[in-house]
């Protein structure tokens, strides 16, 4: 769970040059939910389709943090699926 939250927060910081990043957590129907939202650059339809592919990255010209391999969201998706959530 820590790795998932870290990867999502890392992406939020990476693509939010100014604005806000919020984290909310709540329980409902015996499940825990964590919501991470930001006012960053957003994603177009093309990026949304490729979002969870390994080595996929947004434009490096707009990031606040350099580097990375584009594995964070792919790994996060796999970890969430291992928890039985699809």
C-alpha positions as a Markdown table, in Angstrom:
| # | Residue | x | y | z |
|---|---|---|---|---|
| 1 | Unk | 0.0 | 0.0 | 0.0 |
| 2 | Unk | 2.9 | 2.4 | 0.8 |
| 3 | Unk | 4.4 | 1.9 | -2.6 |
| 4 | Unk | 1.1 | 2.6 | -4.4 |
| 5 | Unk | 0.6 | 5.9 | -2.4 |
| 6 | Unk | 4.2 | 6.9 | -2.9 |
| 7 | Unk | 4.0 | 6.3 | -6.7 |
| 8 | Unk | 0.7 | 8.3 | -7.0 |
| 9 | Unk | 2.0 | 11.2 | -4.9 |
| 10 | Unk | 5.3 | 11.2 | -6.9 |
| 11 | Unk | 3.4 | 11.6 | -10.1 |
| 12 | Unk | 1.2 | 14.3 | -8.7 |
| 13 | Unk | 4.2 | 16.3 | -7.5 |
| 14 | Unk | 6.0 | 15.6 | -10.8 |
| 15 | Unk | 3.2 | 17.1 | -13.0 |
| 16 | Unk | 1.9 | 19.9 | -10.7 |
| 17 | Unk | 4.1 | 22.9 | -11.2 |
| 18 | Unk | 1.7 | 25.1 | -9.2 |
| 19 | Unk | -1.7 | 24.4 | -7.6 |
| 20 | Unk | -2.8 | 21.8 | -5.1 |
| 21 | Unk | -2.3 | 18.1 | -4.3 |
| 22 | Unk | -4.8 | 16.6 | -1.9 |
| 23 | Unk | -5.0 | 13.3 | -0.2 |
| 24 | Unk | -8.2 | 12.0 | 1.3 |
| 25 | Unk | -8.9 | 8.6 | 3.0 |
| 26 | Unk | -12.2 | 7.1 | 4.1 |
| 27 | Unk | -13.8 | 3.8 | 4.9 |
| 28 | Unk | -17.0 | 2.6 | 3.2 |
| 29 | Unk | -18.7 | -0.9 | 3.2 |
| 30 | Unk | -15.7 | -2.5 | 5.0 |
| 31 | Unk | -13.2 | -1.1 | 2.5 |
| 32 | Unk | -10.6 | 1.6 | 2.8 |
| 33 | Unk | -10.3 | 4.2 | 0.1 |
| 34 | Unk | -7.5 | 6.6 | -0.6 |
| 35 | Unk | -8.0 | 9.5 | -3.1 |
| 36 | Unk | -5.1 | 11.5 | -4.4 |
| 37 | Unk | -6.0 | 14.5 | -6.7 |
| 38 | Unk | -4.0 | 17.3 | -8.2 |
| 39 | Unk | -4.4 | 20.4 | -10.3 |
| 40 | Unk | -1.5 | 19.4 | -12.5 |
| 41 | Unk | -1.2 | 19.4 | -16.3 |
| 42 | Unk | -3.8 | 16.7 | -16.8 |
| 43 | Unk | -3.9 | 14.1 | -19.6 |
| 44 | Unk | -5.3 | 13.9 | -23.1 |
| 45 | Unk | -7.2 | 10.9 | -24.4 |
| 46 | Unk | -4.1 | 9.4 | -26.0 |
| 47 | Unk | -2.2 | 9.5 | -22.7 |
| 48 | Unk | -5.1 | 8.0 | -20.8 |
| 49 | Unk | -5.0 | 4.9 | -23.1 |
| 50 | Unk | -1.3 | 4.4 | -22.4 |
| 51 | Unk | -1.2 | 5.5 | -18.8 |
| 52 | Unk | -0.5 | 2.1 | -17.1 |
| 53 | Unk | 1.9 | 0.7 | -19.7 |
| 54 | Unk | 5.5 | 0.1 | -18.5 |
| 55 | Unk | 8.0 | 2.8 | -19.4 |
| 56 | Unk | 5.3 | 5.2 | -20.4 |
| 57 | Unk | 6.0 | 8.8 | -19.4 |
| 58 | Unk | 4.4 | 12.2 | -19.9 |
| 59 | Unk | 6.3 | 15.1 | -21.4 |
| 60 | Unk | 9.6 | 15.7 | -19.7 |
| 61 | Unk | 9.5 | 19.4 | -20.6 |
| 62 | Unk | 6.8 | 20.0 | -18.0 |
| 63 | Unk | 7.9 | 17.9 | -15.0 |
| 64 | Unk | 9.1 | 19.3 | -11.7 |
| 65 | Unk | 11.2 | 16.1 | -11.1 |
| 66 | Unk | 13.8 | 14.8 | -13.5 |
| 67 | Unk | 14.4 | 11.2 | -14.4 |
| 68 | Unk | 12.4 | 8.0 | -13.7 |
| 69 | Unk | 11.7 | 5.0 | -15.9 |
| 70 | Unk | 8.0 | 5.3 | -16.3 |
| 71 | Unk | 7.2 | 2.3 | -14.2 |
| 72 | Unk | 5.4 | 3.9 | -11.2 |
| 73 | Unk | 1.8 | 3.7 | -12.5 |
| 74 | Unk | 2.3 | 0.3 | -14.1 |
| 75 | Unk | 3.7 | -1.1 | -10.8 |
| 76 | Unk | 0.9 | 0.6 | -8.8 |
| 77 | Unk | -1.8 | -0.9 | -11.1 |
| 78 | Unk | -0.2 | -4.4 | -10.6 |
| 79 | Unk | -0.1 | -3.9 | -6.8 |
| 80 | Unk | -3.8 | -2.8 | -6.7 |
| 81 | Unk | -4.7 | -5.9 | -8.8 |
| 82 | Unk | -2.8 | -8.1 | -6.4 |
| 83 | Unk | -5.1 | -6.7 | -3.6 |
| 84 | Unk | -8.0 | -8.1 | -5.6 |
| 85 | Unk | -9.3 | -4.7 | -6.9 |
| 86 | Unk | -9.8 | -4.2 | -10.6 |
